[in-house]
Amino acid sequence: MGEISEPASDQALDPSKLQEDGLDCVPEDWRHAVHMYQPSEGLYISCISGRPGGKWSFQASGPAAFSVNILLEGHMQTAFDDGAVVDVSAGSTILMASGEPTSGWDVLDGQTDGAFRLVSIYMPADAMASLTGLSMDELRRRTRTLSGDRSHIDALLGVVPSSSTLQRVACDLLGFGCSHVGPCLSRDLYLRAKAMEAIACFVQDNLEQADMPLPIPGDRRRLIEARALLEQNYGQEWTVQSLARAVGLNEKRLQQGFQALYGCPVHACLTRIRLNAAVAMLKRGTSVTETAACCGFANLSHFSRMFRGHTGITPKQCALGISPRISHQGTAVVRVV
């Protein structure tokens, strides 16, 4: 993505203000792609999905807040004022957590690749603290990101790879449609549930266990890159040796790092990623046999056993629409108390 300079416009966007004012401040070529919801007090959801054909640059400001932004397609850049520019590609999640009012800017690129799809879930700091029991400071300290901490302000702007589970929830939100005008209880309940599911996925994948020491910073970056490789290539035959070689770590430090960051060994993490991807494929109508092969299971009976142990149902039942119960055995247990 080419270099983009900071927007010169004085127009500032705040999710709560944007919700009140409607789409008047959104460029005309982006309006068809933008849908905004406030399903409950202190919760704002913005969904952008379309082919705007251009770039949208704007200033952004607001009070102390928390937001999770899942970019499924397109590119964007974002930064705090006087902060480093964060360049974001598709398949990434941006975390913003601030303990004080902040301002910055964003450039959404709906031109380079054509399509642009983004889900943003925004909560004021007090609403997030009420939900999780965590202050913004503790959230920032416990979040694993690739970049973004700003020492001169009480805020964090960072990027992590999006897990397949989080991308699935984002797709559910982008695919949601409700033609009802005015208050709608079923719509608001659905949106609140999906927003909470997205936040839970982010917390599970990206908040460290409070009582475990973190690996050194250099290892942390390689470990996050290692998990991203598994997320992006879960159908590939991975071994601890091949993954360690791909990110430049020895096998012992890779295994120890996964245990510290994700609460499980490399193989258990890969299995969870594969089975979460399998759930999404089966729900889309992919056959059980094709799903098993695409997700890296050469043996169909082994796939069925693992799937049932992970979800409580068989792959065929999942394909028929029965909701799985996702097991967190062998995965990171996140304590937010």
Buried (B, 14 or more C-beta within 10 A) or exposed (E): BEEBEBBEEEEBBBBBEBBEEEBEEBBEBBEEBBBBBBBBEBBBBBBBBBBBEBBBBBBBBBEBBBBBBBBBBBBBBBBBEEBEBBBBBBBBBBBBBBBEBBBBBBBBBBBEBEBBBBBBBBBBBBBBBEBBEBBBEBBBBBBBBBBBBBEEBBBBBBBBBBBBBBBBBBBBBBEBEEEEEEEBEEBBEBBBEBBBBBBBBBBBBBBBBEEEEBBEEEBBBBBBBBBBBBBBBBEEEBEBEEBBEBBEBEBEBBBBBBBBBBBBBBBBBBBBBBBBBBBBBBBEEBEBEEBBBBBBBEEBEEBBEBBBEBBBBBBEBBBEEEEBEBBEEBBBEBEBE
